[in-house]
Amino acid sequence: MATFRSRSIDDLLGSGGIDFQVQYQAISWTILGSISALLLLLGKVDFSLVRRGPLAWLLAFAALGVASSLYSLSPLITLYYSIQSIVLILLVCAIGKNVDKIYYIVCLYAALNWIVLIMGTAGFGLGLDWITTAEESYVRYGGSRGELWRFSTAFGHPSLIAIVAAMGAVGLAAQRSRWSGKRLIVGWLTLTVVLTLSRTAIAGMAAGFLVIAVLRHKISGTLATICLLAALVLSIPGLDERLVNVFMRGQSSQDFSSLTGRSEIYSAALQRLEQAWWGEGFRSLRGRPLIGEQWGHGVSHAHNLVLQASIDLGVAGVLAVVMCLFSLTRDAVRLAFPSRRLGLSAASDIEPIAVLFPILAFCALDSGFAMNVNVFVIAFVMFCASTRRKVAQQAPATRYDSTEFVTSQVTFNHTMGRRYQCLR
């Protein structure tokens, strides 16, 4: 999944394109696919994490991707990426309660990027051209030289690093458990998000933190902190202009108003939608970019979940991703408000509903989970499975509480009836 090099898909499909790295990836996914098939045959896959939850719709989306290989511009690539998604879901559902360890993976991923960044900045590349500076890594992703410095490595575009770190920062901050070093790790992940200058992830992370503050009735302290920071910024001459320039990433107001060129991408995507209501095939944009030459370099994703799903798999794909998000939101709300009343209780778990906001931001201004397997997709699948597992654990307790309430009510009525008869 790392970007050790950058080349067009034409080079990949041309003579000599299937080199050692491509062979390694193909062999790795073949092994993972074989393991998932074996686990499925042995009955080790916990389908309760899929049933009636967001992963059911995500699995349907992947199945549609497999079917789209019949008419895709590049059937082999479509089939390859679609099967990856199915293998990932099966493997995640086979690890059981370990899906709750999602933030271990997030921290490991963030630490890996920091290590590669430090090595590249220090010039300690071990003879590997992909261990390089953040600027050079960003250029490989299509960034322009001379742009503002952004946290970037071969293991992640700034937006990818940012959204995964944002999920980790918000999720850990929302957990009830208090352990030494928790605030330090949350601060480190927050710093990682800020250094990427990914406005989408920063906004989603800020919304997640705000949800935590509101639900825990700490909004006054949060507002006081924001006001204090604002006063500090305004008190230092020129600092506000520098921060605005950093936030704009050196872009003009016209570039910013177009959502960093997204308006042009959205226009091209909407034109493509009119050509095929059933889509062009999962990840077919790699062969026919929205903007750029066919089978060459160009914009290969629509920067919006719904647009990406509609171009790839048409109306059915849009239905699958929308229902996946709806199902995930329903589970998150159910965990936050188990009594179906606004306000937290002892059984409330606000972690899922807080992490939902960075995810929604990434789905709105990026392609979200309607992509081939990457670190965000892995984190998203684990998050869906973990949330569904918590809902399943909560259901028996809820049913017990309801039964206990009915029993106590009947006992109360019976007692009051006997007392009334005695009074008569």
Stockholm file with secondary structure:
# STOCKHOLM 1.0

chainA/1-424         MATFRSRSIDDLLGSGGIDFQVQYQAISWTILGSISALLLLLGKVDFSLVRRGPLAWLLAFAALGVASSLYSLSPLITLYYSIQSIVLILLVCAIGKNVDKIYYIVCLYAALNWIVLIMGTAGFGLGLDWITTAEESYVRYGGSRGELWRFSTAFGHPSLIAIVAAMGAVGLAAQRSRWSGKRLIVGWLTLTVVLTLSRTAIAGMAAGFLVIAVLRHKISGTLATICLLAALVLSIPGLDERLVNVFMRGQSSQDFSSLTGRSEIYSAALQRLEQAWWGEGFRSLRGRPLIGEQWGHGVSHAHNLVLQASIDLGVAGVLAVVMCLFSLTRDAVRLAFPSRRLGLSAASDIEPIAVLFPILAFCALDSGFAMNVNVFVIAFVMFCASTRRKVAQQAPATRYDSTEFVTSQVTFNHTMGRRYQCLR
#=GR chainA/1-424 SS CCCSCCCCHHHHHSTTCSCHHHHHHHHHHHHHHHHHHHHHHTTCCCGGGTTTSHHHHHHHHHHHHHHHTTTCSSHHHHHHHHHHHHHHHHHHHHSGGGGGGHHHHHHHHHHHHHHHHHHHHTTCCTTCTTSCCHHHHHHHTTCCTTSCCCCCBTTBCHHHHHHHHHHHHHHHHHCSCCCTTHHHHHHHHHHHHHHHTCHHHHHHHHHHHHHHHHHTTCHHHHHHHHHHHHHHHHHSTTHHHHHHHHHHTTCCHHHHHTTTTHHHHHHHHHHHHTTCTTCSCTTGGGTSCSEECTTSSEECSCSSHHHHHHHHHHHHHHHHHHHHHHHHHHHHHHHHCTTSSSSCCTTCCCHHHHHHHHHHHHHHHSCTTSSSSCHHHHHHHHHHHHHHHHHHHHHHHHHHHHHHHHHHHHHHHHHHHHHHHHHC
#=GC SS_cons         CCCSCCCCHHHHHSTTCSCHHHHHHHHHHHHHHHHHHHHHHTTCCCGGGTTTSHHHHHHHHHHHHHHHTTTCSSHHHHHHHHHHHHHHHHHHHHSGGGGGGHHHHHHHHHHHHHHHHHHHHTTCCTTCTTSCCHHHHHHHTTCCTTSCCCCCBTTBCHHHHHHHHHHHHHHHHHCSCCCTTHHHHHHHHHHHHHHHTCHHHHHHHHHHHHHHHHHTTCHHHHHHHHHHHHHHHHHSTTHHHHHHHHHHTTCCHHHHHTTTTHHHHHHHHHHHHTTCTTCSCTTGGGTSCSEECTTSSEECSCSSHHHHHHHHHHHHHHHHHHHHHHHHHHHHHHHHCTTSSSSCCTTCCCHHHHHHHHHHHHHHHSCTTSSSSCHHHHHHHHHHHHHHHHHHHHHHHHHHHHHHHHHHHHHHHHHHHHHHHHHC
//
